[in-house]
Amino acid sequence: MRRSLTPLLAVCLTALLAACGTTTDGGTGPAGPASASTAADPVDAIRQGLGRSLEKTAKMDVTIKAGEQTITMRSAIEPATGAMMLDMTTPDPVSMVLTADALYLKQDESDGKPWVKLDRKRLRPDGPLAQGLDVRAQAGILGGVESAESAGDGRYTGVADADKAVAAASTEGERTTLRTAFKVLKNKSVPFEATLDPEGRLTRLTYTFDTAAGAIENEMTMHSFGEPVRITAPKASDTEDASAEMYRFF
C-alpha cells in the first residue's frame, strides 16, 4: 500500500529534522578533537557536539512520545559516504536505506515488491525527504541553544530558542521545515539536557515540547562511534521504482 507510505515518511522525517534543522555558526559541521577552550564554553561545546559525533561512523536512536503514541527511529550512519540505514516504528514499521545515488523505502504492508527505489537526483531540494537525509547537517533545536551550564560528568542543562534554531538553518527549505515542526509550540524557549563524552561528542539529548495538545517528549542518543557498519542496497529483484506521485510529494 504505497499511498500510505508517503505522508507517513514525511511525518517521520520532519520529526527527525526537528529532533536532531541546522546551524550556520560553524558549531555543527565536522570538527576536530575537542579542545580545552571548546569545553570551557558549554554553549559552543553543545553546538559542536553533533558534528563531532559524525566525524566517523555512528548509530543514532530517536524516540518521540506524544500522549499514547510513540515514534522510534534507529539508524546507522556512514558520514564519509553519506550512506545510512534507518528503521522507524510509527507504530507501523518503515525501513530506509540511503546510498550515494538512491533511497530505498520499505513498508510491511505492500501490494508489490518490498522495497521502493527513489532516484536522489529527482528529489526536490527543498522537500522534506531531501532535507531530512543530510544527517551531518542535523542540529534541530541545538541550532537555537542560547544558554547551558555543566551538571558534571559531561552532562549539561540549558535552554534553546525555537525561533533562533529556525534562523540558524542554512537553507530556506530547512527553515520552512523547522517552522512547521515548531509551529505547535506554546513556548519558544525549550529546556534541554545534553551529554557529551570526553571527546566532545554528543551522546544524549532530551527535551520536551509544550504544545496545546500536550507534551511531546524527545530523546536522541548516539553511540558506537567508529564501529564498522554495513549499508548495502536491497537486491534489484526486491525493488520497484517509485511512482510519479511520490516524486511530486517529495
C-alpha positions, 0 to 999 in steps of 0.5 A: 500500500504505497499511498500510505507510505508517503505522508507517513515518511514525511511525518517521520522525517520532519520529526527527525529534522526537528529532533536532531534543522541546522546551524550556520555558526560553524558549531555543527559541521565536522570538527576536530578533537575537542579542545580545552577552550571548546569545553570551557564554553558549554554553549559552543561545546553543545553546538559542536557536539553533533558534528563531532559525533559524525566525524566517523561512523555512528548509530543514532536512536530517536524516540518521540512520545506524544500522549499514547503514541510513540515514534522510534527511529534507529539508524546507522550512519556512514558520514564519509559516504553519506550512506545510512540505514534507518528503521522507524516504528510509527507504530507501523514499521518503515525501513530506509536505506540511503546510498550515494545515488538512491533511497530505498523505502520499505513498508510491511504492508505492500501490494508489490515488491518490498522495497521502493527505489527513489532516484536522489537526483529527482528529489526536490531540494527543498522537500522534506525527504531531501532535507531530512537525509543530510544527517551531518547537517542535523542540529534541530533545536541545538541550532537555537541553544542560547544558554547551558551550564555543566551538571558534571560528568559531561552532562549539561542543562540549558535552554534553546530558542525555537525561533533562533534554531529556525534562523540558524538553518542554512537553507530556506527549505530547512527553515520552512521545515523547522517552522512547521515542526515548531509551529505547535509550540506554546513556548519558544524557549525549550529546556534541554539536557545534553551529554557529551563524552570526553571527546566532545561528542554528543551522546544524549539529548532530551527535551520536551515540547509544550504544545496545546495538545500536550507534551511531546517528549524527545530523546536522541542518543548516539553511540558506537562511534567508529564501529564498522557498519554495513549499508548495502542496497536491497537486491534489484529483484526486491525493488520497484521504482517509485511512482510519479506521485511520490516524486511530486510529494517529495 
